[in-house]
Amino acid sequence: MPKRNSSVVGREFGQGVRDAIEQSGMTQRRLAELLDWQEAKMSDAVNGKGGITEVELIRLLS
């Protein structure tokens, strides 16, 4: 699997996702389970490393 680098925009997005997860009372692990994602995928998303499709983004935000 290729190494993913983060970007400023990605890190800002990730911070917003982390804030939303925290406000929901869920953990990243639980959200990954609900989305049927591997924890590494969730970690990449919240660390601004991308790796999610537009459809996955819509599922994440809903």
mmCIF file of the N, C-alpha and C atoms, coordinates in Angstrom:
data_MODEL
# 
_entry.id   MODEL 
# 
loop_
_atom_site.group_PDB 
_atom_site.id 
_atom_site.type_symbol 
_atom_site.label_atom_id 
_atom_site.label_alt_id 
_atom_site.label_comp_id 
_atom_site.label_asym_id 
_atom_site.label_entity_id 
_atom_site.label_seq_id 
_atom_site.pdbx_PDB_ins_code 
_atom_site.Cartn_x 
_atom_site.Cartn_y 
_atom_site.Cartn_z 
_atom_site.occupancy 
_atom_site.B_iso_or_equiv 
_atom_site.pdbx_formal_charge 
_atom_site.auth_seq_id 
_atom_site.auth_comp_id 
_atom_site.auth_asym_id 
_atom_site.auth_atom_id 
_atom_site.pdbx_PDB_model_num 
ATOM 1   N N  . MET A 1 1  ? 0.850   -1.172 0.000  1.00 0.00 ? 1  MET A N  1 
ATOM 2   C CA . MET A 1 1  ? 0.000   0.000  0.000  1.00 0.00 ? 1  MET A CA 1 
ATOM 3   C C  . MET A 1 1  ? 0.895   1.234  0.000  1.00 0.00 ? 1  MET A C  1 
ATOM 4   N N  . PRO A 1 2  ? 0.591   2.225  -0.845 1.00 0.00 ? 2  PRO A N  1 
ATOM 5   C CA . PRO A 1 2  ? 1.441   3.411  -0.904 1.00 0.00 ? 2  PRO A CA 1 
ATOM 6   C C  . PRO A 1 2  ? 1.330   4.249  0.360  1.00 0.00 ? 2  PRO A C  1 
ATOM 7   N N  . LYS A 1 3  ? 2.442   4.899  0.683  1.00 0.00 ? 3  LYS A N  1 
ATOM 8   C CA . LYS A 1 3  ? 2.447   5.788  1.835  1.00 0.00 ? 3  LYS A CA 1 
ATOM 9   C C  . LYS A 1 3  ? 1.631   7.030  1.499  1.00 0.00 ? 3  LYS A C  1 
ATOM 10  N N  . ARG A 1 4  ? 0.779   7.436  2.414  1.00 0.00 ? 4  ARG A N  1 
ATOM 11  C CA . ARG A 1 4  ? -0.051  8.619  2.200  1.00 0.00 ? 4  ARG A CA 1 
ATOM 12  C C  . ARG A 1 4  ? 0.491   9.759  3.036  1.00 0.00 ? 4  ARG A C  1 
ATOM 13  N N  . ASN A 1 5  ? 0.621   10.902 2.418  1.00 0.00 ? 5  ASN A N  1 
ATOM 14  C CA . ASN A 1 5  ? 1.058   12.102 3.125  1.00 0.00 ? 5  ASN A CA 1 
ATOM 15  C C  . ASN A 1 5  ? -0.142  12.981 3.401  1.00 0.00 ? 5  ASN A C  1 
ATOM 16  N N  . SER A 1 6  ? -0.066  13.710 4.486  1.00 0.00 ? 6  SER A N  1 
ATOM 17  C CA . SER A 1 6  ? -1.165  14.607 4.820  1.00 0.00 ? 6  SER A CA 1 
ATOM 18  C C  . SER A 1 6  ? -0.917  15.975 4.190  1.00 0.00 ? 6  SER A C  1 
ATOM 19  N N  . SER A 1 7  ? -1.986  16.730 4.086  1.00 0.00 ? 7  SER A N  1 
ATOM 20  C CA . SER A 1 7  ? -1.914  18.101 3.595  1.00 0.00 ? 7  SER A CA 1 
ATOM 21  C C  . SER A 1 7  ? -2.571  19.008 4.626  1.00 0.00 ? 7  SER A C  1 
ATOM 22  N N  . VAL A 1 8  ? -2.378  20.301 4.485  1.00 0.00 ? 8  VAL A N  1 
ATOM 23  C CA . VAL A 1 8  ? -2.994  21.241 5.421  1.00 0.00 ? 8  VAL A CA 1 
ATOM 24  C C  . VAL A 1 8  ? -4.513  21.099 5.368  1.00 0.00 ? 8  VAL A C  1 
ATOM 25  N N  . VAL A 1 9  ? -5.065  21.069 4.171  1.00 0.00 ? 9  VAL A N  1 
ATOM 26  C CA . VAL A 1 9  ? -6.512  20.931 4.027  1.00 0.00 ? 9  VAL A CA 1 
ATOM 27  C C  . VAL A 1 9  ? -6.973  19.605 4.628  1.00 0.00 ? 9  VAL A C  1 
ATOM 28  N N  . GLY A 1 10 ? -6.232  18.541 4.369  1.00 0.00 ? 10 GLY A N  1 
ATOM 29  C CA . GLY A 1 10 ? -6.578  17.234 4.919  1.00 0.00 ? 10 GLY A CA 1 
ATOM 30  C C  . GLY A 1 10 ? -6.544  17.218 6.432  1.00 0.00 ? 10 GLY A C  1 
ATOM 31  N N  . ARG A 1 11 ? -5.528  17.864 7.014  1.00 0.00 ? 11 ARG A N  1 
ATOM 32  C CA . ARG A 1 11 ? -5.432  17.903 8.479  1.00 0.00 ? 11 ARG A CA 1 
ATOM 33  C C  . ARG A 1 11 ? -6.579  18.719 9.075  1.00 0.00 ? 11 ARG A C  1 
ATOM 34  N N  . GLU A 1 12 ? -6.949  19.820 8.410  1.00 0.00 ? 12 GLU A N  1 
ATOM 35  C CA . GLU A 1 12 ? -8.078  20.612 8.900  1.00 0.00 ? 12 GLU A CA 1 
ATOM 36  C C  . GLU A 1 12 ? -9.376  19.797 8.822  1.00 0.00 ? 12 GLU A C  1 
ATOM 37  N N  . PHE A 1 13 ? -9.557  19.077 7.722  1.00 0.00 ? 13 PHE A N  1 
ATOM 38  C CA . PHE A 1 13 ? -10.723 18.205 7.592  1.00 0.00 ? 13 PHE A CA 1 
ATOM 39  C C  . PHE A 1 13 ? -10.711 17.163 8.708  1.00 0.00 ? 13 PHE A C  1 
ATOM 40  N N  . GLY A 1 14 ? -9.551  16.541 8.912  1.00 0.00 ? 14 GLY A N  1 
ATOM 41  C CA . GLY A 1 14 ? -9.426  15.517 9.943  1.00 0.00 ? 14 GLY A CA 1 
ATOM 42  C C  . GLY A 1 14 ? -9.758  16.043 11.324 1.00 0.00 ? 14 GLY A C  1 
ATOM 43  N N  . GLN A 1 15 ? -9.327  17.270 11.612 1.00 0.00 ? 15 GLN A N  1 
ATOM 44  C CA . GLN A 1 15 ? -9.639  17.862 12.917 1.00 0.00 ? 15 GLN A CA 1 
ATOM 45  C C  . GLN A 1 15 ? -11.143 18.047 13.072 1.00 0.00 ? 15 GLN A C  1 
ATOM 46  N N  . GLY A 1 16 ? -11.800 18.448 11.992 1.00 0.00 ? 16 GLY A N  1 
ATOM 47  C CA . GLY A 1 16 ? -13.257 18.586 12.030 1.00 0.00 ? 16 GLY A CA 1 
ATOM 48  C C  . GLY A 1 16 ? -13.938 17.253 12.261 1.00 0.00 ? 16 GLY A C  1 
ATOM 49  N N  . VAL A 1 17 ? -13.427 16.207 11.626 1.00 0.00 ? 17 VAL A N  1 
ATOM 50  C CA . VAL A 1 17 ? -13.990 14.864 11.822 1.00 0.00 ? 17 VAL A CA 1 
ATOM 51  C C  . VAL A 1 17 ? -13.773 14.414 13.258 1.00 0.00 ? 17 VAL A C  1 
ATOM 52  N N  . ARG A 1 18 ? -12.569 14.628 13.792 1.00 0.00 ? 18 ARG A N  1 
ATOM 53  C CA . ARG A 1 18 ? -12.296 14.251 15.191 1.00 0.00 ? 18 ARG A CA 1 
ATOM 54  C C  . ARG A 1 18 ? -13.238 14.990 16.137 1.00 0.00 ? 18 ARG A C  1 
ATOM 55  N N  . ASP A 1 19 ? -13.433 16.287 15.895 1.00 0.00 ? 19 ASP A N  1 
ATOM 56  C CA . ASP A 1 19 ? -14.340 17.068 16.751 1.00 0.00 ? 19 ASP A CA 1 
ATOM 57  C C  . ASP A 1 19 ? -15.760 16.512 16.693 1.00 0.00 ? 19 ASP A C  1 
ATOM 58  N N  . ALA A 1 20 ? -16.222 16.177 15.482 1.00 0.00 ? 20 ALA A N  1 
ATOM 59  C CA . ALA A 1 20 ? -17.577 15.630 15.323 1.00 0.00 ? 20 ALA A CA 1 
ATOM 60  C C  . ALA A 1 20 ? -17.705 14.276 16.010 1.00 0.00 ? 20 ALA A C  1 
ATOM 61  N N  . ILE A 1 21 ? -16.678 13.442 15.893 1.00 0.00 ? 21 ILE A N  1 
ATOM 62  C CA . ILE A 1 21 ? -16.703 12.135 16.560 1.00 0.00 ? 21 ILE A CA 1 
ATOM 63  C C  . ILE A 1 21 ? -16.779 12.329 18.069 1.00 0.00 ? 21 ILE A C  1 
ATOM 64  N N  . GLU A 1 22 ? -15.963 13.241 18.585 1.00 0.00 ? 22 GLU A N  1 
ATOM 65  C CA . GLU A 1 22 ? -15.956 13.496 20.028 1.00 0.00 ? 22 GLU A CA 1 
ATOM 66  C C  . GLU A 1 22 ? -17.323 14.000 20.498 1.00 0.00 ? 22 GLU A C  1 
ATOM 67  N N  . GLN A 1 23 ? -17.920 14.916 19.749 1.00 0.00 ? 23 GLN A N  1 
ATOM 68  C CA . GLN A 1 23 ? -19.227 15.460 20.129 1.00 0.00 ? 23 GLN A CA 1 
ATOM 69  C C  . GLN A 1 23 ? -20.321 14.402 20.074 1.00 0.00 ? 23 GLN A C  1 
ATOM 70  N N  . SER A 1 24 ? -20.139 13.396 19.209 1.00 0.00 ? 24 SER A N  1 
ATOM 71  C CA . SER A 1 24 ? -21.149 12.339 19.099 1.00 0.00 ? 24 SER A CA 1 
ATOM 72  C C  . SER A 1 24 ? -21.078 11.352 20.262 1.00 0.00 ? 24 SER A C  1 
ATOM 73  N N  . GLY A 1 25 ? -19.956 11.371 20.986 1.00 0.00 ? 25 GLY A N  1 
ATOM 74  C CA . GLY A 1 25 ? -19.775 10.434 22.084 1.00 0.00 ? 25 GLY A CA 1 
ATOM 75  C C  . GLY A 1 25 ? -19.247 9.075  21.628 1.00 0.00 ? 25 GLY A C  1 
ATOM 76  N N  . MET A 1 26 ? -18.961 8.945  20.344 1.00 0.00 ? 26 MET A N  1 
ATOM 77  C CA . MET A 1 26 ? -18.419 7.682  19.814 1.00 0.00 ? 26 MET A CA 1 
ATOM 78  C C  . MET A 1 26 ? -16.906 7.737  19.805 1.00 0.00 ? 26 MET A C  1 
ATOM 79  N N  . THR A 1 27 ? -16.317 6.590  19.607 1.00 0.00 ? 27 THR A N  1 
ATOM 80  C CA . THR A 1 27 ? -14.880 6.500  19.402 1.00 0.00 ? 27 THR A CA 1 
ATOM 81  C C  . THR A 1 27 ? -14.618 6.303  17.918 1.00 0.00 ? 27 THR A C  1 
ATOM 82  N N  . GLN A 1 28 ? -13.385 6.564  17.506 1.00 0.00 ? 28 GLN A N  1 
ATOM 83  C CA . GLN A 1 28 ? -13.013 6.309  16.114 1.00 0.00 ? 28 GLN A CA 1 
ATOM 84  C C  . GLN A 1 28 ? -13.197 4.831  15.794 1.00 0.00 ? 28 GLN A C  1 
ATOM 85  N N  . ARG A 1 29 ? -12.876 3.980  16.734 1.00 0.00 ? 29 ARG A N  1 
ATOM 86  C CA . ARG A 1 29 ? -13.027 2.537  16.532 1.00 0.00 ? 29 ARG A CA 1 
ATOM 87  C C  . ARG A 1 29 ? -14.480 2.172  16.278 1.00 0.00 ? 29 ARG A C  1 
ATOM 88  N N  . ARG A 1 30 ? -15.378 2.706  17.088 1.00 0.00 ? 30 ARG A N  1 
ATOM 89  C CA . ARG A 1 30 ? -16.805 2.395  16.930 1.00 0.00 ? 30 ARG A CA 1 
ATOM 90  C C  . ARG A 1 30 ? -17.328 2.917  15.593 1.00 0.00 ? 30 ARG A C  1 
ATOM 91  N N  . LEU A 1 31 ? -16.927 4.124  15.219 1.00 0.00 ? 31 LEU A N  1 
ATOM 92  C CA . LEU A 1 31 ? -17.366 4.677  13.948 1.00 0.00 ? 31 LEU A CA 1 
ATOM 93  C C  . LEU A 1 31 ? -16.845 3.843  12.782 1.00 0.00 ? 31 LEU A C  1 
ATOM 94  N N  . ALA A 1 32 ? -15.602 3.391  12.876 1.00 0.00 ? 32 ALA A N  1 
ATOM 95  C CA . ALA A 1 32 ? -15.051 2.523  11.828 1.00 0.00 ? 32 ALA A CA 1 
ATOM 96  C C  . ALA A 1 32 ? -15.874 1.243  11.725 1.00 0.00 ? 32 ALA A C  1 
ATOM 97  N N  . GLU A 1 33 ? -16.271 0.684  12.851 1.00 0.00 ? 33 GLU A N  1 
ATOM 98  C CA . GLU A 1 33 ? -17.104 -0.523 12.838 1.00 0.00 ? 33 GLU A CA 1 
ATOM 99  C C  . GLU A 1 33 ? -18.445 -0.252 12.154 1.00 0.00 ? 33 GLU A C  1 
ATOM 100 N N  . LEU A 1 34 ? -19.076 0.862  12.493 1.00 0.00 ? 34 LEU A N  1 
ATOM 101 C CA . LEU A 1 34 ? -20.371 1.203  11.911 1.00 0.00 ? 34 LEU A CA 1 
ATOM 102 C C  . LEU A 1 34 ? -20.277 1.404  10.397 1.00 0.00 ? 34 LEU A C  1 
ATOM 103 N N  . LEU A 1 35 ? -19.159 1.953  9.940  1.00 0.00 ? 35 LEU A N  1 
ATOM 104 C CA . LEU A 1 35 ? -18.962 2.198  8.517  1.00 0.00 ? 35 LEU A CA 1 
ATOM 105 C C  . LEU A 1 35 ? -18.386 0.988  7.786  1.00 0.00 ? 35 LEU A C  1 
ATOM 106 N N  . ASP A 1 36 ? -18.050 -0.054 8.554  1.00 0.00 ? 36 ASP A N  1 
ATOM 107 C CA . ASP A 1 36 ? -17.415 -1.254 8.003  1.00 0.00 ? 36 ASP A CA 1 
ATOM 108 C C  . ASP A 1 36 ? -16.074 -0.913 7.353  1.00 0.00 ? 36 ASP A C  1 
ATOM 109 N N  . TRP A 1 37 ? -15.314 -0.063 8.044  1.00 0.00 ? 37 TRP A N  1 
ATOM 110 C CA . TRP A 1 37 ? -13.980 0.339  7.609  1.00 0.00 ? 37 TRP A CA 1 
ATOM 111 C C  . TRP A 1 37 ? -12.955 -0.304 8.533  1.00 0.00 ? 37 TRP A C  1 
ATOM 112 N N  . GLN A 1 38 ? -11.750 -0.455 8.035  1.00 0.00 ? 38 GLN A N  1 
ATOM 113 C CA . GLN A 1 38 ? -10.649 -0.851 8.900  1.00 0.00 ? 38 GLN A CA 1 
ATOM 114 C C  . GLN A 1 38 ? -10.264 0.375  9.733  1.00 0.00 ? 38 GLN A C  1 
ATOM 115 N N  . GLU A 1 39 ? -9.762  0.130  10.930 1.00 0.00 ? 39 GLU A N  1 
ATOM 116 C CA . GLU A 1 39 ? -9.366  1.251  11.789 1.00 0.00 ? 39 GLU A CA 1 
ATOM 117 C C  . GLU A 1 39 ? -8.299  2.109  11.125 1.00 0.00 ? 39 GLU A C  1 
ATOM 118 N N  . ALA A 1 40 ? -7.431  1.502  10.325 1.00 0.00 ? 40 ALA A N  1 
ATOM 119 C CA . ALA A 1 40 ? -6.370  2.246  9.641  1.00 0.00 ? 40 ALA A CA 1 
ATOM 120 C C  . ALA A 1 40 ? -6.967  3.265  8.665  1.00 0.00 ? 40 ALA A C  1 
ATOM 121 N N  . LYS A 1 41 ? -8.053  2.902  8.035  1.00 0.00 ? 41 LYS A N  1 
ATOM 122 C CA . LYS A 1 41 ? -8.717  3.819  7.093  1.00 0.00 ? 41 LYS A CA 1 
ATOM 123 C C  . LYS A 1 41 ? -9.265  5.022  7.853  1.00 0.00 ? 41 LYS A C  1 
ATOM 124 N N  . MET A 1 42 ? -9.891  4.778  8.989  1.00 0.00 ? 42 MET A N  1 
ATOM 125 C CA . MET A 1 42 ? -10.413 5.868  9.806  1.00 0.00 ? 42 MET A CA 1 
ATOM 126 C C  . MET A 1 42 ? -9.259  6.743  10.292 1.00 0.00 ? 42 MET A C  1 
ATOM 127 N N  . SER A 1 43 ? -8.182  6.119  10.711 1.00 0.00 ? 43 SER A N  1 
ATOM 128 C CA . SER A 1 43 ? -7.014  6.856  11.177 1.00 0.00 ? 43 SER A CA 1 
ATOM 129 C C  . SER A 1 43 ? -6.462  7.748  10.070 1.00 0.00 ? 43 SER A C  1 
ATOM 130 N N  . ASP A 1 44 ? -6.336  7.216  8.863  1.00 0.00 ? 44 ASP A N  1 
ATOM 131 C CA . ASP A 1 44 ? -5.857  8.023  7.738  1.00 0.00 ? 44 ASP A CA 1 
ATOM 132 C C  . ASP A 1 44 ? -6.777  9.220  7.502  1.00 0.00 ? 44 ASP A C  1 
ATOM 133 N N  . ALA A 1 45 ? -8.080  9.009  7.570  1.00 0.00 ? 45 ALA A N  1 
ATOM 134 C CA . ALA A 1 45 ? -9.039  10.087 7.331  1.00 0.00 ? 45 ALA A CA 1 
ATOM 135 C C  . ALA A 1 45 ? -8.892  11.194 8.368  1.00 0.00 ? 45 ALA A C  1 
ATOM 136 N N  . VAL A 1 46 ? -8.797  10.841 9.641  1.00 0.00 ? 46 VAL A N  1 
ATOM 137 C CA . VAL A 1 46 ? -8.723  11.871 10.683 1.00 0.00 ? 46 VAL A CA 1 
ATOM 138 C C  . VAL A 1 46 ? -7.337  12.484 10.804 1.00 0.00 ? 46 VAL A C  1 
ATOM 139 N N  . ASN A 1 47 ? -6.345  11.873 10.169 1.00 0.00 ? 47 ASN A N  1 
ATOM 140 C CA . ASN A 1 47 ? -4.998  12.444 10.173 1.00 0.00 ? 47 ASN A CA 1 
ATOM 141 C C  . ASN A 1 47 ? -4.680  13.168 8.875  1.00 0.00 ? 47 ASN A C  1 
ATOM 142 N N  . GLY A 1 48 ? -5.716  13.387 8.053  1.00 0.00 ? 48 GLY A N  1 
ATOM 143 C CA . GLY A 1 48 ? -5.550  14.175 6.854  1.00 0.00 ? 48 GLY A CA 1 
ATOM 144 C C  . GLY A 1 48 ? -4.846  13.486 5.720  1.00 0.00 ? 48 GLY A C  1 
ATOM 145 N N  . LYS A 1 49 ? -4.838  12.171 5.734  1.00 0.00 ? 49 LYS A N  1 
ATOM 146 C CA . LYS A 1 49 ? -4.127  11.421 4.705  1.00 0.00 ? 49 LYS A CA 1 
ATOM 147 C C  . LYS A 1 49 ? -5.037  10.909 3.606  1.00 0.00 ? 49 LYS A C  1 
ATOM 148 N N  . GLY A 1 50 ? -6.308  11.291 3.647  1.00 0.00 ? 50 GLY A N  1 
ATOM 149 C CA . GLY A 1 50 ? -7.226  10.919 2.573  1.00 0.00 ? 50 GLY A CA 1 
ATOM 150 C C  . GLY A 1 50 ? -7.534  9.441  2.546  1.00 0.00 ? 50 GLY A C  1 
ATOM 151 N N  . GLY A 1 51 ? -7.714  8.932  1.335  1.00 0.00 ? 51 GLY A N  1 
ATOM 152 C CA . GLY A 1 51 ? -7.973  7.508  1.185  1.00 0.00 ? 51 GLY A CA 1 
ATOM 153 C C  . GLY A 1 51 ? -9.444  7.139  1.250  1.00 0.00 ? 51 GLY A C  1 
ATOM 154 N N  . ILE A 1 52 ? -10.331 8.134  1.175  1.00 0.00 ? 52 ILE A N  1 
ATOM 155 C CA . ILE A 1 52 ? -11.757 7.822  1.155  1.00 0.00 ? 52 ILE A CA 1 
ATOM 156 C C  . ILE A 1 52 ? -12.383 8.421  -0.100 1.00 0.00 ? 52 ILE A C  1 
ATOM 157 N N  . THR A 1 53 ? -13.401 7.756  -0.576 1.00 0.00 ? 53 THR A N  1 
ATOM 158 C CA . THR A 1 53 ? -14.093 8.212  -1.772 1.00 0.00 ? 53 THR A CA 1 
ATOM 159 C C  . THR A 1 53 ? -15.175 9.219  -1.397 1.00 0.00 ? 53 THR A C  1 
ATOM 160 N N  . GLU A 1 54 ? -15.761 9.833  -2.398 1.00 0.00 ? 54 GLU A N  1 
ATOM 161 C CA . GLU A 1 54 ? -16.842 10.784 -2.158 1.00 0.00 ? 54 GLU A CA 1 
ATOM 162 C C  . GLU A 1 54 ? -18.030 10.095 -1.493 1.00 0.00 ? 54 GLU A C  1 
ATOM 163 N N  . VAL A 1 55 ? -18.343 8.884  -1.932 1.00 0.00 ? 55 VAL A N  1 
ATOM 164 C CA . VAL A 1 55 ? -19.452 8.133  -1.331 1.00 0.00 ? 55 VAL A CA 1 
ATOM 165 C C  . VAL A 1 55 ? -19.146 7.809  0.131  1.00 0.00 ? 55 VAL A C  1 
ATOM 166 N N  . GLU A 1 56 ? -17.907 7.409  0.420  1.00 0.00 ? 56 GLU A N  1 
ATOM 167 C CA . GLU A 1 56 ? -17.522 7.119  1.806  1.00 0.00 ? 56 GLU A CA 1 
ATOM 168 C C  . GLU A 1 56 ? -17.567 8.382  2.651  1.00 0.00 ? 56 GLU A C  1 
ATOM 169 N N  . LEU A 1 57 ? -17.205 9.522  2.078  1.00 0.00 ? 57 LEU A N  1 
ATOM 170 C CA . LEU A 1 57 ? -17.277 10.782 2.796  1.00 0.00 ? 57 LEU A CA 1 
ATOM 171 C C  . LEU A 1 57 ? -18.721 11.111 3.168  1.00 0.00 ? 57 LEU A C  1 
ATOM 172 N N  . ILE A 1 58 ? -19.626 10.893 2.241  1.00 0.00 ? 58 ILE A N  1 
ATOM 173 C CA . ILE A 1 58 ? -21.046 11.132 2.516  1.00 0.00 ? 58 ILE A CA 1 
ATOM 174 C C  . ILE A 1 58 ? -21.530 10.232 3.642  1.00 0.00 ? 58 ILE A C  1 
ATOM 175 N N  . ARG A 1 59 ? -21.135 8.953  3.624  1.00 0.00 ? 59 ARG A N  1 
ATOM 176 C CA . ARG A 1 59 ? -21.523 8.032  4.718  1.00 0.00 ? 59 ARG A CA 1 
ATOM 177 C C  . ARG A 1 59 ? -20.939 8.492  6.034  1.00 0.00 ? 59 ARG A C  1 
ATOM 178 N N  . LEU A 1 60 ? -19.689 8.927  6.011  1.00 0.00 ? 60 LEU A N  1 
ATOM 179 C CA . LEU A 1 60 ? -19.015 9.381  7.238  1.00 0.00 ? 60 LEU A CA 1 
ATOM 180 C C  . LEU A 1 60 ? -19.743 10.587 7.836  1.00 0.00 ? 60 LEU A C  1 
ATOM 181 N N  . LEU A 1 61 ? -20.103 11.530 6.988  1.00 0.00 ? 61 LEU A N  1 
ATOM 182 C CA . LEU A 1 61 ? -20.722 12.756 7.481  1.00 0.00 ? 61 LEU A CA 1 
ATOM 183 C C  . LEU A 1 61 ? -22.181 12.582 7.875  1.00 0.00 ? 61 LEU A C  1 
ATOM 184 N N  . SER A 1 62 ? -22.800 11.496 7.408  1.00 0.00 ? 62 SER A N  1 
ATOM 185 C CA . SER A 1 62 ? -24.198 11.295 7.776  1.00 0.00 ? 62 SER A CA 1 
ATOM 186 C C  . SER A 1 62 ? -24.241 10.492 9.047  1.00 0.00 ? 62 SER A C  1 
# 
